[in-house]
Every structure is written in C-alpha cells, then in structure tokens.
Amino acid sequence: MSEGATMGNQTEVQRVVLEPDGQWTVGAGPSSALYVMVTADGTAAKVGACEPCDRAEGRLREVERKQRTRVEALATYPIRLAIVAELRGLAVDGDEMWSITTHLEGAVRFVLARRLGRLAAWPDWIHVDQPLTAASWHSEFLAAWAEVARLGRDASMRLRKEVPSRQPDGQGDPHEVMELETFIEACRIEPGTMQAKSHRSAVAKERRTSCRQNAQQLHSVHSGREKPMVKPTRRAWAVPCLVLASLLMASCGDGLGGEIEAVKRDASSAQAERVSVEEQVAEVAGGLEDLQERIAETQTKIEAAKAAIAQVNRANTVLATQEALRSAPSTTEPPPPPPTTAAPPDVSGRAAFACSHFRNVIGDAYKGIFTDAELRAKLGEVYNDGKEADEPEIVQASTNLYAAATFGDPTFFFAAEQQMEAACDLYEL
C-alpha cells in the first residue's frame, strides 16, 4: 500500500493507492477506486466506488446534486471529496470484477460506520459522530482497509476454526476442511468467466446450482454419509456475498445490530417529519387560496370605487362649466340687428345645418345632459358642418367654438358661443 500526493486546494483530497495482497487478480487497464465524500459540517459521509479512479471528481457533482433533493440544510453543502483510494490493478472488464469492487466498498463502509458512527438512512451513506480532519479521515480509512484486508486473508483460517472436531485427537477431520474450501471455491467470483451479457443469466444459474450441490454434499460429509470431493488445485481469495456478509456480521457483532436499529429509527423519524411537512404545506396552500380570494374581492371593490370617483368628477366638471356659462359676463357686443327692410342674404346648406345643430346642442348642454367629452364631440359635429359653409362668419365662429370646448376655459367658451349665436342670427338661421 502506498500513499499518493495530497491535493493542495480547499477540499484536501487524500489520494491513496491500495496494493493487492491476494485479494484480486492484477489486470491491464484503468483501475477502479473507492472514495469517501464528506458533507460540509462533517456529520455524514458517502462511501462509494467508481471506475476508472479519475472519475471521482465527476461523481462528486452527481452525488451533491442527488443529495440536495434529500437534505435542504445549507450547512450540508458543499460536499467535499476526502479520500480517493485506487485499487491498483483491479481493472473492471466485466460484471465479475465490478462485483469485487462493490463488495470491497460495502465492507469498508460497514467498518467505517462501526468505527466512526452508524449507517445512515440513505444508500451508501454513514453518520459520523465527530467531524474529522483530512488527516484523520486518511488514517481512519487506512485502518478500515487493513481490517477488511485482514478479514479476507483470514477467511479460510477462521472457517477452519469454526468446523467442529469429531476426531479423538482433536485435530479435526481434514476432509471437512477440504470440503469448506471447495464450497468457497465454487461460490467465489472468478474473473473472465462471463464475456458477454447474454451469458450472465445461464452462468449465474449454474453457479447457484453448484453452490447448492456443494452445500448438500458438505452436509452429507459432516453427517458421515459421504466422502468429500477431491481438493481443488487452484485457490484464490474472493469476496462472495455470503462469506462477506458472515464475516462482517461476526466482526461487527452486536454493534451492527444497534446500527441497523438506529437506521430504522432514523427512517421512522424521517417519515414522520415528511408527513408533518406535507400537512404544513397543505395548510399553507389552503391559506394561500383564501388570501387570493380576498385580494380579488379587494381589487373588485377598488375598481368600483375608482369608477364612482370618476363619475363624480365628471358631474362636478359639468356643473362647474354650466355655472361658469351662466355667470360669465358678456365680453362682446351683440351685432346690430339687420335692417328690417333688407332681404336676408342667401345662405348655404352647410351653414343652415351648422346653426341648427349648434342651437340643439347648446340647449341640451344647459339642461345638463352632456358630459365635457360628449359636449366637445357634439360641437365637433357643428364644426364639421360649419367649416364647409360658404359664409366666413359661420366658418370662423364654429372654429372658435370647437377650440374653446377643446381648451376648457369657461370664459373663452362663453365668448365663442355668443359669436356663433351672432353669426347664425346674421343669416337668420
């Protein structure tokens, strides 16, 4: 085992190279790796595996994005990469080699959980009782790996010790030892046995059948009814699921049971918190709907009040205009009446229309029928007729009248009205 260089950035990644000691067959190609990712507050860590080993930084981004959907506490982030341990020579060229990597990953996770805290409710995560520095993570990981490697090397020896002796000399039956080794050899994961995905199911079924047959024969040997098989000539250390689980249970003892209970309690607590949060969200949603309805009612009342105020303002404007028209003094002298003996001049049809329309509009205006805008529109019709007339007095008077209505000055409007009245009287219209 050799330790690599430590990165000098703020994450302080400790890079470690784990040398094989009979645990796997060295192969060509990029090696797989184990990694440890730690939350910013140091209370949780993810122990995982990746291949190749230089993909750990990319996995860090994926893990943090996934964890943000589970935990919203700001103190958890950012998640940092604490350990990257290269499994030198463990090149992943198929499902069998990746299985060895994942078995080693699970073993290291169990040991770190026992040493530092407990297993977490999320897959591949552990709770850490006391936050660790980068150097402490480095030493704890190496200690956990040493324990996992020792379990692997001592597997055959510890299984021999577990076989009950039935010999008078207390040395045990060598056939039983050979049979246990044969059972392990048949169940282990051997590289290169599955070259294509299409053969996985058949090979897996064949191995399960072989394991059952060896277990049955092992039982027969222990009961003395049958002689064992010939001891195989090829042996290799392996980490099958069954053996790994038994070793970890034996190593962790009652502590693992306590960790499992703690995980169950955490899961129950998380479920209760989720139900509580869902109830709170439903309550807030109901309150939000009520608030939206109240806002809509208030807006409706505001619009109605605005319309009423506008109507009152228009009425006040009309009243003020009418009062100004009644009380304003005459600023122009009415034209002298035409001679009674003279015949009225000839007038155009446009002038007649303009004067007739003018008198109707002014009469209705004094009755308070029109608003300012309506009065201006009506006088615009008078202007349209008057400007086309042949009589210059009608043209000028209708123009001044429309301009006064547009300008809004009561004095100016009263003078223009008197001018239009005089022009119409001039032509006896």
C-alpha positions as CSV (number, residue, x, y, z in Angstrom):
1,M,0.0,0.0,0.0
2,S,1.4,3.4,-0.9
3,E,0.0,6.9,-0.3
4,G,-0.3,9.3,-3.2
5,A,0.1,13.1,-3.2
6,T,-2.4,15.2,-1.4
7,M,-4.1,17.9,-3.4
8,G,-3.5,21.4,-2.1
9,N,-6.9,23.0,-2.7
10,Q,-9.6,23.6,-0.2
11,T,-11.0,20.1,-0.5
12,E,-7.8,18.5,0.7
13,V,-8.4,15.2,-1.2
14,Q,-6.2,12.4,0.2
15,R,-5.2,10.0,-2.6
16,V,-4.2,6.5,-1.6
17,V,-3.1,3.5,-3.7
18,L,-4.2,0.2,-2.3
19,E,-1.9,-2.6,-3.4
20,P,-3.3,-6.1,-4.0
21,D,-2.4,-8.7,-1.3
22,G,-4.1,-11.7,-2.9
23,Q,-7.5,-10.1,-2.8
24,W,-7.8,-9.7,-6.6
25,T,-6.1,-10.6,-9.8
26,V,-4.0,-7.8,-11.3
27,G,-5.2,-6.9,-14.8
28,A,-4.4,-4.4,-17.5
29,G,-6.4,-1.2,-17.9
30,P,-7.7,1.6,-15.7
31,S,-8.1,0.6,-12.1
32,S,-11.3,1.1,-10.1
33,A,-11.3,3.1,-6.9
34,L,-13.1,3.6,-3.6
35,Y,-13.9,7.2,-2.4
36,V,-15.2,9.0,0.7
37,M,-17.3,12.2,0.3
38,V,-18.0,14.3,3.4
39,T,-20.6,17.0,4.0
40,A,-19.5,20.5,4.8
41,D,-20.5,20.1,8.5
42,G,-18.7,16.8,8.7
43,T,-21.7,14.9,10.2
44,A,-22.2,12.5,7.2
45,A,-20.1,10.7,4.6
46,K,-20.7,8.7,1.5
47,V,-18.5,5.6,0.9
48,G,-18.7,4.6,-2.8
49,A,-16.8,3.2,-5.7
50,C,-16.2,4.3,-9.3
51,E,-14.2,3.2,-12.3
52,P,-11.9,4.4,-13.5
53,C,-10.4,6.1,-10.5
54,D,-10.1,9.6,-12.1
55,R,-13.9,9.8,-12.3
56,A,-14.3,10.5,-8.6
57,E,-14.4,14.3,-9.1
58,G,-17.2,13.9,-11.6
59,R,-19.1,11.6,-9.2
60,L,-18.8,14.3,-6.6
61,R,-21.0,16.7,-8.6
62,E,-23.6,13.9,-9.3
63,V,-23.7,13.0,-5.6
64,E,-24.2,16.6,-4.4
65,R,-27.0,17.2,-7.0
66,K,-28.8,14.0,-5.8
67,Q,-28.3,14.8,-2.1
68,R,-29.8,18.3,-2.4
69,T,-33.1,16.5,-3.2
70,R,-32.9,14.8,0.1
71,V,-31.4,17.3,2.5
72,E,-32.0,21.1,2.3
73,A,-29.9,22.2,5.2
74,L,-27.3,24.8,4.0
75,A,-24.7,23.5,6.5
76,T,-24.5,20.2,4.5
77,Y,-23.0,21.9,1.3
78,P,-20.7,21.9,-0.4
79,I,-19.9,18.2,-0.2
80,R,-16.1,17.6,-0.5
81,L,-14.1,14.7,-1.7
82,A,-12.0,13.4,1.3
83,I,-10.5,10.1,0.1
84,V,-9.8,8.6,-3.3
85,A,-8.3,5.1,-3.0
86,E,-7.1,3.4,-6.2
87,L,-7.4,-0.4,-6.2
88,R,-4.2,-0.9,-8.2
89,G,-4.6,-3.5,-10.9
90,L,-8.4,-4.1,-10.3
91,A,-9.3,-3.3,-13.8
92,V,-13.1,-3.6,-14.4
93,D,-13.5,-5.6,-17.6
94,G,-16.9,-7.2,-16.7
95,D,-19.6,-7.6,-14.1
96,E,-17.4,-10.0,-12.0
97,M,-14.6,-7.6,-11.5
98,W,-17.0,-4.8,-10.7
99,S,-18.7,-7.1,-8.1
100,I,-15.4,-7.4,-6.3
101,T,-15.1,-3.6,-6.2
102,T,-18.6,-3.2,-4.8
103,H,-18.0,-6.0,-2.2
104,L,-14.9,-4.2,-1.0
105,E,-16.9,-0.9,-1.0
106,G,-19.6,-2.4,1.2
107,A,-17.0,-3.9,3.6
108,V,-15.2,-0.6,4.0
109,R,-18.5,1.2,4.6
110,F,-19.5,-1.2,7.3
111,V,-16.2,-0.9,9.1
112,L,-16.1,2.9,8.9
113,A,-19.7,3.0,10.2
114,R,-18.8,0.9,13.2
115,R,-15.6,2.9,13.9
116,L,-17.0,6.4,13.4
117,G,-20.7,6.4,13.9
118,R,-23.6,4.4,12.3
119,L,-25.2,3.6,9.0
120,A,-27.5,6.3,7.5
121,A,-31.0,6.1,6.1
122,W,-29.7,6.8,2.5
123,P,-27.8,4.1,0.5
124,D,-24.0,4.3,0.7
125,W,-24.1,6.9,3.5
126,I,-23.0,6.8,7.1
127,H,-23.5,9.2,10.0
128,V,-20.3,10.5,11.7
129,D,-20.4,11.1,15.4
130,Q,-17.5,13.5,15.5
131,P,-16.3,15.6,12.4
132,L,-12.8,14.6,11.3
133,T,-9.9,16.5,9.7
134,A,-8.4,15.5,6.4
135,A,-5.5,13.7,8.2
136,S,-8.0,11.8,10.5
137,W,-10.0,10.6,7.5
138,H,-6.8,9.4,5.9
139,S,-5.8,7.4,9.0
140,E,-9.3,6.0,9.7
141,F,-9.7,4.9,6.0
142,L,-6.4,3.0,6.1
143,A,-7.3,1.4,9.4
144,A,-10.7,0.3,8.0
145,W,-9.0,-1.1,4.9
146,A,-6.5,-3.0,7.0
147,E,-9.4,-4.6,8.9
148,V,-11.2,-5.5,5.6
149,A,-8.0,-7.0,4.1
150,R,-7.3,-9.0,7.2
151,L,-10.8,-10.4,7.1
152,G,-10.2,-11.5,3.5
153,R,-6.8,-13.1,4.3
154,D,-8.1,-14.9,7.4
155,A,-11.2,-16.2,5.8
156,S,-10.0,-19.8,5.2
157,M,-8.3,-20.0,8.5
158,R,-11.3,-18.7,10.5
159,L,-13.6,-21.1,8.6
160,R,-11.3,-24.0,9.6
161,K,-11.6,-23.0,13.2
162,E,-15.3,-23.0,13.0
163,V,-15.5,-26.6,11.8
164,P,-16.4,-28.8,14.9
165,S,-13.9,-31.5,15.5
166,R,-15.0,-35.1,15.7
167,Q,-11.6,-36.8,15.9
168,P,-10.3,-38.2,19.1
169,D,-7.0,-36.4,18.8
170,G,-8.8,-33.0,18.5
171,Q,-7.2,-32.2,15.1
172,G,-10.5,-32.2,13.1
173,D,-11.4,-34.1,10.0
174,P,-9.2,-32.9,7.1
175,H,-11.9,-33.9,4.7
176,E,-14.2,-31.3,6.3
177,V,-11.6,-28.5,5.8
178,M,-11.2,-29.5,2.2
179,E,-14.9,-29.5,1.7
180,L,-15.3,-26.0,3.1
181,E,-12.6,-24.8,0.9
182,T,-14.3,-26.5,-2.1
183,F,-17.6,-24.7,-1.2
184,I,-15.8,-21.3,-1.1
185,E,-14.0,-22.0,-4.3
186,A,-17.3,-22.9,-6.1
187,C,-19.1,-19.8,-4.8
188,R,-16.4,-17.2,-5.4
189,I,-16.4,-14.7,-8.3
190,E,-13.7,-15.6,-10.8
191,P,-12.7,-13.1,-13.4
192,G,-13.1,-13.9,-17.1
193,T,-15.9,-16.4,-16.8
194,M,-18.6,-14.2,-18.4
195,Q,-17.5,-12.5,-21.6
196,A,-20.9,-11.4,-22.9
197,K,-24.0,-10.1,-21.3
198,S,-26.1,-12.7,-23.0
199,H,-24.4,-15.5,-20.9
200,R,-24.9,-13.8,-17.5
201,S,-28.2,-15.5,-16.5
202,A,-27.0,-19.0,-17.5
203,V,-23.7,-18.7,-15.7
204,A,-25.3,-17.3,-12.6
205,K,-27.9,-20.1,-12.5
206,E,-25.1,-22.7,-13.0
207,R,-23.1,-21.2,-10.0
208,R,-26.2,-21.2,-7.8
209,T,-26.8,-24.8,-8.6
210,S,-23.1,-25.6,-7.9
211,C,-23.3,-23.8,-4.5
212,R,-26.4,-25.8,-3.6
213,Q,-24.9,-29.1,-4.6
214,N,-21.7,-28.4,-2.6
215,A,-23.7,-27.3,0.4
216,Q,-25.7,-30.5,0.3
217,Q,-22.5,-32.6,-0.1
218,L,-20.9,-30.7,2.8
219,H,-23.9,-31.6,5.0
220,S,-23.5,-35.2,3.9
221,V,-19.8,-35.2,4.8
222,H,-20.4,-33.7,8.2
223,S,-23.0,-36.4,8.9
224,G,-20.6,-39.1,7.8
225,R,-22.7,-40.4,5.0
226,E,-20.4,-39.5,2.1
227,K,-16.8,-38.9,1.3
228,P,-15.7,-35.4,0.2
229,M,-14.8,-34.3,-3.3
230,V,-11.1,-34.0,-4.3
231,K,-9.5,-30.8,-3.1
232,P,-9.2,-28.3,-5.9
233,T,-5.7,-27.4,-7.0
234,R,-6.4,-23.7,-7.7
235,R,-7.2,-21.4,-4.8
236,A,-7.8,-17.7,-4.7
237,W,-9.1,-15.2,-2.2
238,A,-12.6,-14.0,-3.0
239,V,-15.3,-11.8,-1.6
240,P,-18.6,-13.6,-2.3
241,C,-21.7,-12.1,-0.9
242,L,-22.5,-14.9,1.5
243,V,-18.9,-15.1,3.0
244,L,-18.6,-11.3,3.2
245,A,-21.9,-11.0,5.0
246,S,-20.9,-13.6,7.5
247,L,-17.5,-12.1,8.1
248,L,-18.9,-8.6,8.6
249,M,-21.6,-9.9,11.0
250,A,-19.0,-11.7,13.0
251,S,-16.7,-8.7,13.1
252,C,-19.3,-6.1,13.9
253,G,-21.3,-8.3,16.4
254,D,-24.0,-6.6,18.3
255,G,-22.8,-3.2,17.2
256,L,-24.1,-3.8,13.7
257,G,-27.5,-4.7,15.1
258,G,-27.5,-1.5,17.0
259,E,-26.6,0.4,13.8
260,I,-29.4,-1.2,12.0
261,E,-31.9,-0.3,14.7
262,A,-30.6,3.3,14.6
263,V,-31.1,3.4,10.8
264,K,-34.7,2.1,11.3
265,R,-35.3,4.8,13.9
266,D,-33.9,7.4,11.6
267,A,-36.1,6.2,8.8
268,S,-39.2,6.3,11.0
269,S,-38.3,9.8,12.2
270,A,-37.8,10.9,8.6
271,Q,-41.2,9.5,7.6
272,A,-42.9,11.3,10.5
273,E,-41.2,14.6,9.5
274,R,-42.3,14.1,5.9
275,V,-45.9,13.6,7.0
276,S,-45.7,16.7,9.2
277,V,-44.2,18.8,6.4
278,E,-46.9,17.6,3.9
279,E,-49.6,18.7,6.4
280,Q,-48.0,22.1,6.8
281,V,-47.7,22.5,3.1
282,A,-51.4,21.6,2.7
283,E,-52.4,24.1,5.4
284,V,-50.3,26.9,3.8
285,A,-51.8,26.1,0.4
286,G,-55.3,26.5,1.8
287,G,-54.4,29.8,3.5
288,L,-52.9,31.0,0.2
289,E,-56.2,30.2,-1.7
290,D,-58.2,32.2,0.9
291,L,-55.7,35.1,0.6
292,Q,-56.0,35.1,-3.2
293,E,-59.8,35.2,-2.9
294,R,-59.6,38.2,-0.5
295,I,-57.2,40.0,-2.8
296,A,-59.6,39.5,-5.8
297,E,-62.5,40.9,-3.8
298,T,-60.5,43.9,-2.7
299,Q,-59.4,44.6,-6.3
300,T,-63.0,44.5,-7.4
301,K,-64.0,47.0,-4.7
302,I,-61.1,49.3,-5.6
303,E,-62.2,49.3,-9.3
304,A,-65.8,50.1,-8.4
305,A,-64.6,52.9,-6.1
306,K,-62.4,54.3,-8.9
307,A,-65.4,54.3,-11.4
308,A,-67.6,56.0,-8.8
309,I,-65.0,58.7,-8.2
310,A,-64.5,59.3,-11.9
311,Q,-68.3,59.6,-12.4
312,V,-68.5,62.2,-9.5
313,N,-65.6,64.1,-11.0
314,R,-67.3,64.3,-14.4
315,A,-70.5,65.5,-12.8
316,N,-68.7,68.2,-10.9
317,T,-66.9,69.3,-14.1
318,V,-70.2,69.6,-15.9
319,L,-71.8,71.6,-13.1
320,A,-68.8,73.9,-12.9
321,T,-68.9,74.5,-16.6
322,Q,-72.6,75.2,-16.6
323,E,-72.3,77.6,-13.7
324,A,-69.5,79.4,-15.4
325,L,-71.5,79.8,-18.6
326,R,-74.4,81.2,-16.7
327,S,-72.4,83.7,-14.5
328,A,-69.8,84.8,-17.0
329,P,-70.3,88.4,-18.3
330,S,-70.6,89.0,-22.0
331,T,-67.3,90.2,-23.4
332,T,-68.6,91.0,-26.9
333,E,-71.3,93.3,-28.1
334,P,-74.1,91.6,-29.9
335,P,-74.2,92.6,-33.6
336,P,-76.8,95.1,-34.5
337,P,-80.0,93.7,-35.9
338,P,-80.1,93.7,-39.6
339,P,-82.3,96.3,-41.3
340,T,-85.9,95.2,-41.4
341,T,-86.3,96.4,-44.9
342,A,-83.4,94.4,-46.3
343,A,-83.9,90.9,-47.5
344,P,-82.0,88.2,-45.8
345,P,-78.9,87.1,-47.7
346,D,-78.7,83.8,-49.4
347,V,-77.1,81.1,-47.2
348,S,-75.6,77.8,-48.0
349,G,-77.0,74.4,-46.8
350,R,-73.9,73.8,-44.7
351,A,-74.4,77.0,-42.7
352,A,-78.0,76.1,-42.0
353,F,-77.1,72.7,-40.8
354,A,-74.3,74.1,-38.6
355,C,-76.6,76.7,-36.9
356,S,-79.5,74.3,-36.4
357,H,-77.2,71.7,-34.8
358,F,-75.5,74.3,-32.7
359,R,-78.7,75.5,-31.1
360,N,-79.8,72.0,-30.4
361,V,-76.5,71.1,-28.7
362,I,-76.3,74.3,-26.6
363,G,-79.9,73.8,-25.5
364,D,-79.2,70.2,-24.3
365,A,-75.9,71.4,-22.7
366,Y,-77.8,73.9,-20.5
367,K,-80.0,71.1,-19.4
368,G,-77.0,69.2,-18.1
369,I,-77.4,66.2,-20.5
370,F,-73.8,66.1,-21.8
371,T,-70.5,65.4,-20.1
372,D,-67.5,67.5,-21.1
373,A,-66.3,64.8,-23.6
374,E,-69.8,64.4,-25.1
375,L,-70.3,68.2,-25.4
376,R,-66.9,68.5,-27.2
377,A,-67.9,65.7,-29.5
378,K,-71.2,67.3,-30.4
379,L,-69.5,70.7,-31.0
380,G,-67.1,68.8,-33.3
381,E,-70.0,67.8,-35.4
382,V,-71.1,71.5,-35.6
383,Y,-67.5,72.4,-36.6
384,N,-67.5,69.8,-39.4
385,D,-70.7,71.4,-40.9
386,G,-69.6,75.0,-40.3
387,K,-66.1,74.8,-41.8
388,E,-67.7,73.6,-45.2
389,A,-70.0,76.6,-45.2
390,D,-69.6,79.5,-47.8
391,E,-70.2,82.1,-45.1
392,P,-66.9,83.2,-43.5
393,E,-68.6,84.3,-40.2
394,I,-70.1,80.8,-39.8
395,V,-66.7,79.2,-40.6
396,Q,-64.8,81.4,-38.0
397,A,-67.5,81.1,-35.3
398,S,-67.7,77.3,-35.5
399,T,-63.9,77.0,-35.4
400,N,-63.7,79.2,-32.3
401,L,-66.5,77.3,-30.6
402,Y,-64.8,74.0,-31.1
403,A,-61.4,75.3,-30.0
404,A,-63.0,76.8,-26.8
405,A,-64.6,73.4,-26.0
406,T,-61.2,71.7,-26.5
407,F,-59.3,74.3,-24.4
408,G,-61.8,74.0,-21.5
409,D,-61.8,77.7,-20.5
410,P,-65.4,78.7,-19.5
411,T,-64.9,82.4,-20.4
412,F,-63.4,81.6,-23.8
413,F,-66.3,79.1,-24.4
414,F,-69.0,81.6,-23.4
415,A,-67.5,84.2,-25.8
416,A,-67.3,81.7,-28.7
417,E,-70.9,80.6,-28.0
418,Q,-72.0,84.3,-28.3
419,Q,-70.0,84.7,-31.5
420,M,-71.7,81.6,-33.1
421,E,-75.1,82.8,-31.9
422,A,-74.5,86.2,-33.6
423,A,-73.3,84.6,-36.8
424,C,-76.4,82.4,-37.0
425,D,-78.6,85.4,-36.3
426,L,-76.8,87.4,-39.0
427,Y,-78.1,85.0,-41.6
428,E,-81.4,84.5,-39.8
429,L,-80.6,80.8,-39.2
